[in-house]
Amino acid sequence: MLADFFWPILMLLALIALLFSGYPVAFVLAGVGIAFAVLADVPMIFLSMGVQRIYSGTLANWLLAAIPLFVFMGLMLESSGIAERLMRSLAALAGRLPGGYAFAVAIIGVVMAASTGIIGASVVLMGMMSLPAMKAAGYDMRLATGIVAASGTLGILIPPSIMLIILGDQLRVPIGDLFVGAIWPGLILAGLYFAYIIAVAIFAPHRMPAPARSEPVPLMRSLLTLVRDLVAPMLLILSVLGTIIAGVATPTESAAIGALGATVLAAISGRLSFATLRRSVHETTKTTAMIAFVMFGATVFSLVFRRLGGDAMVADLFTFEDASPYLTLAAIMGLIFILGFFLDWVEITLVVIPIVAPIVSHLDFGLPASDITLWFAIALAVNLQTSFLTPPFGYALFYLRGVDSSIPISTIYRGIIPFVVIQIVALILVVSLPQIVLSLPAAFR
């Protein structure tokens, strides 16, 4: 059997080896694909299909225009200072209680997730604003770094999310359905974070003590300040998600509304300048180019991999005779979880998902085919979010390390363990109870 799949196995081994070389992922994917096309004597005319797919599937795909718009929206919103003001008002209200700063971080994580979706910006911003206060209050830094890193990654799941746009494109699922379907899983995951913080505050309050008493701020004034600081992001969230859910605008059009709204908010805050605009456009271009080039490379790699029998190899690998379809799904989710230790969600989404998705679509879960694909996509999103948190290459961990280099990386690694367990619990809930994903999209149809 191994002899039948000699080329695809060798191709995967070469890909894994070169990914660890530090060479840019996009060029590794394309280079491995072209090299093995030559080695396996694949006709060069066959590679022209890759050019056609790159053009029709990526460059001419109007849906993917939402990616740079959402990235720009997130960067402009970060520049507006809204998150900083919201963090201060939340800390003033909740900081007087044990675990108050942790609650403030979790809440701001949800708000930023639903309005920016830029993981690096969220983790860095929350880390810079909250870690010094948590240190001064005597927090266990394992807990402090864990809650900042985990809350900062909610933006990859809670819509509007770049990952959901790419998943929708790869799995041919309407983006509006994905956005609506991800709402409950995202809120449940955030709720599990809150439950963990409450449990620690009750049973181990010494790990998150209340800060030393300072000048008291009237409760009503704190509440009014919080409401004032929440108005702008809530309006932006409603303008983006509301127009998609109501069917008034497509995801690309709503992304344009969000980009304009974030720019207006930055202007109102007095933070809009040529330097701010230049930085946002520059970072948007870099992020979009990175995703686009990985898409190009993944297209070439997948094309050659399938030509050499890679899809048949994967199908055989995940075929269990007379076994429950949930066993096959669990094996796929386990593979993706393990890959998340070493690969970014972009590579997993563009290389692995197109190969395993047909396997899942042919399994009998007692649901319509369209619902299976939607449910599978959201379960994947929950799983892929974990790749930001799992060592050794979890991006959120290194963003956080960059914020405060005095915190040992071992402390950050240990602090994230409870939140990885929470992610797994959330994934089990989503897989076990498909209606968590399917109920809201069905209600809006």
N, C-alpha and C positions, 0 to 999 in steps of 0.2 A: 504493500500500500504506500509506503514512504517513497518507493521508486516512482510511483505514479505522480507524486506531487513534489518531485525533486526541485524543479525550478521555483515554484511559489514558496517552498520552505526556505530555499537558499535566498530568495528575494527578501523574505521577512527578516532573516538573520542579518543580511547586509544592511537593511534599513535600521534595525535596532543598533547595530555596531556604529553606523555613521551618525545616528542621532546623538550618541554619547560623545561624538568627536567635537561637538560644539559648533559645527558648521551650520549655517542657516537652514532651517527645516525645509523651507520651500525648495531650495536648490538640491537638498538631499533627496526629497521625494521625486522631483523631476529627473535628477541625475540617475537614481537607482532604476527608475522606470525605463529610461532610454538605454542605460547600460545593459539591462537584462533583455531588452528587446533585441539588442545586437547579439548578445551572447546566446540567446535562445533561437536566433535566426528568424525572428519575427519580421515579416516584410515591412520595409520602411514606409510604404504607402499606408500601412495600418495606423501609423502614428499621426497621419493627417486627421484622423477622427478625433484625436486629442485637441487639435487646433479648433476644429468645428465645435467641440463641446465647450471649450474655453470661451469661445465667442458667444455661442447661443445660451450656454448655461450660466455664464458669469458676467461677461461684458455687456451683453444685451438684456440682462435680467433686471427689469425695472424695480423689482421688489428689493433687490440688494442695495438700491440707492438709499434705503432707509438706514443702513448701517452708518455711513458718515454723518448723516443728519442727527441720529441719536447720540453718536459720539460727541459731535459739536455741542449738542444740547447739554450733555453732562458736563463738559468742560466749561461752558459758559456759566452754568448754574454754580459750579464750584467757585468760579471767579466772582460771582455776585455776593458772596459772603453770607448767603442765607443759612447754609449749614452751620457756620460758626455761631450765628446769632441763636439759632435753634438749640444748639448744644449748650450755650450759656444759660438760656432760659430753662431748659430741662434740668441742668445741673443745679440751678438755683432752687427749683421746685423739689427735686427728688434727692439732691445731694445731702440733705440733712438726715436722711435715713440710712440704715445699714444696707449696702448694696445699691444706694441711690445712683452713684456714678455708672454702675454696670447697667442699671435700668435705662439710664439716659443714653448710653451707647447703643443698647439694643433698639431703642425707639428711633434714634436718629439713623440707625442702620436700615430700618424698614422704610423710613421716609426717603432717604437718599436712594435706596434701591428702586423705589417706585418713581423716582424723578431723574436720576442720573444713569445708573447702571454701569458706571465706570469703576471697576473693582480697584484698580491701583489708586485712583483718586480718593475713593471712599475709605480704604484702609489707611492711607497716609494721612488724610485729613483728620479722621477720628483718632488715630494714634497720636498725632501732634497735639490735639486739643484735650484728650482725656488721660493719656498715660502720665503726664506730670502731676495732674490732680490726684490720680489714683495712687501714685507713689507717695505723695505728700500725706494722703489719708491712711497709708499703711496697708494697702491692698496686697494680697498675695499676687505677685506678678505673673505667676502661671495663669491664674484666673483672669487677670486683667488683659494679658496679651491674647488669651483664648477668645474672650468675648469680643474684643476689637476685631480680630482676624475673621471670626465666624460671622459677625454682624456685617462686616464690610463686604462679604461675598454674596449676600442676599441679592444683590443687584443682578447677578447672573441668572437668577431664577424668577424673581418678581418682575413682572412686565412694567415698562417696556424693556426688553432684554435683547441684546445682540445675539446671544446664543440661541434664543428661541427663533429669531429670524433665520439664522443659518440652518437650524434643525428643520424648520418649516420648508425651507428651500430643498433640503436634501431628502426629506420624507414626503414631500408634496402634500403638506397639511396646511390649510388656511392659517395665516398668521393670526388673524383675529381669534380663531378658535384656540390657538395655542396660548395667546395672551390671557384669554378668559379662563382657560383650563388650568393655568399656572397660578391663579389667584389663591385658591384654597390651599394647595400644597405649600406655597410660599408663606402664607399666614400661619399654617399649622407648624411649619418649621420654625418660624419666629416665635410662635407660642411655646414650642418646646424649649427654646432658648430661655424665654421668660420663666418657664416652670423650673428650669435648672437653677437660674439665679435665685428664685424664691426659695428653693430647697436649700441652697448654700447659705442664704441669709438667715434661714430659720435654724439649721442644724450646725452651721460653722460660721457664725457671724464674725469671728475673728479674721476670716479671710477677706472680708469686705466691710471693714468698720465704717461707721459714719465719721465724717471729718470733724475736727475740733470746732467747737462753737464759734461762730463769727457773728457779725452784726446781723440780727434777724431781719428778714425781708417779709413784709406783710403777704399773707397767702393770696389774697385777692389780687394784689399787684403782680405776683408771680404768675398767676393763672392768666391774667389779661395779657401779660407779655408773651406767654407761651402761645396763646390763641393768635395774637398778632403775628408772631413769627411763623406760625403754621399756615396762615392764609395763602401766602405766595406759593409755597410748594404744592399745597392742596389744589389750588387753581390750575397749576401747570399739569399736575397728574390727571385731573379731571378733563382738561382740554385735550390731552394726548390719548388717554385710555378711553375716555367717554366718547370721543368721536369715532374710535374704532368699534367699540361695543355697540354703539347706536347705529352703525352702518353709514354714518355721515361721511366718513373719510376712510381711505385705504391706509394701511400702515405707513406707506411712504409719505402720504399727504399729512398724516398726523405727526410724523417725525418732523416734517417741515414746520408745522404749527408749533411743536415743542421747541425747535431750534430758534424760531422767531421769539417765542415767549421767554425763553431763557435769556436771549439777548436784551429784550426789553427790561427784564428784571435786573440784569446787570447794570443797565443804564439808570434805572430808578435808584439802585443802590449806590450810584456814583462810582462804580467799579469798571465801567466800560471805557476803555481807552484803546488807542491803536496798538499798544504793546499787548494788551489782553487779547484783542482780536487776532493779532498776528500769532500769538502763542497758541490760541485755540485752533486756528486754521492749520498751523504747522503740526500740532499733535494729532489732529483729526486725519490729516493726510498720511502721517506715519502709520497710525493704527489701521486705517483703511487699506493702505498699500500692503502692510504685513498680512492682513487677512486675505486680500486678493491674490498675492503671490503664493500663499499656502494653498489657496483654492486651485491655482494653476498647476502647482506641483502635484497636488493630490489627484487631480484629474488625470494627469499622465500616469502616475503610479497605479491608480485603480484600473485604468484601461489595460495596461500591460499585465497587471496581476490577474485580472479576470481572463485575459487571453491565454495565459499560461495555466489556467485551471485553479486559480486561487479561490474563486467563489465555490467551486465544487468541494475543495478541501475544507473550507470553513463549514459548509453544509454538512459534510460527513462528520466533522468534529462535534457539531451540536445536534446530531441526530441520535436520539435515545429511543430504542425500540420499546413500544408499549409503556412509555413513561408519560407522566403528567406534563402538559405544556408548560406548567409553572416551573418544572425542573429545568427545561431548556432555557426559559427566561431567566431563572436564577443563575444558570451557568454563564449566560451572556452578560448579565449585570455584574457577576463576579469578575469576569474578564475585564470589563470596562473599569471597574473599581481598581483592579490591580494596575491596569495601564495608566490610571490617573496618578499613580505614584511617580511615574517617569515622564509622561507626556502631557502636553497642554490640551485643554478641551478642544481647541481648534483642530489640532491634528487628529484627535480621536473622532471628532464629528465628521471630518472630511474624508478620513481614510477607512475607519472601522465601521461607522454606522451604515454607509451604503452597502456593505458586504453582509452585515448581520440583519438588516431590516427585512429583506425578503424572507428570511427564516421565520421571523416573528409573525409576519403577515399571513403565513400559511398555518399558523397554530390555531387551535380551536379553544378559545376562551369563553365561548358562549356569547360573544358580542359581535355587532356588525363590524365589517372590515375597517370602515373609516374610524370607528370608535377605538378599535385596537391600535391603529396607527397613532391616533391622538394620545391615548393613554400611554403607549410605549414612549412617545416623544417626551412627555412630561416626566415619566419615570427616569428617562435618560438624563433630563435636565437636572433632576435632583441628584442623580448619581454623579454627573459631571461637575456639579458644584463642589463636590468633595475633593476634586483634583486640585483645587486652589489651597486646600488645607492639609493634604497628606504629605508628610516628608518623604523623600529628601528634597523634592523640587516644587513644593507647594508655593505658588507665587505670592499668596497673601502673607506667608511666613517671612519671606525675604523683603517684601514691602515694609513689614512691621520692624524687621531687624534694621532696615535703613533709617527708620524714624528715630530709634534709640539704640545706638550701638553698644551701650553699656549693659543691655539685657542679653545674657548668653543665649545662643541659639537653642541650647538644650532646654532652657526654661520655656521658650516658645514652643518647642516640639512637645514637651510634656503638657503644656497648657492647652494644646489643641485637641488632645486625646478625647476628653469628654464630648467635645463638639462633633468630632468625627463619629463617635458612637451615636449621638443624637441624629446626625445625618443618616446613618444606617437605619435607625428606628423610623425616621420619616420616609425613607425609601421603602421599607417593609410595609408601612401603612398605605402608601400610594399603590404599591403592587397588589396588596391584599384587598384593598377597597377601591376598585376602579371608579366608583361614583364620586370619590373625592375630586377626581379630574373631570369626569363627564357631566356632572350635574349642572354646573353653571353654563357650559356651552349649549346643553340641551335646552335650558331655560331661555336662552337668548335667540334660539333659532325660530 
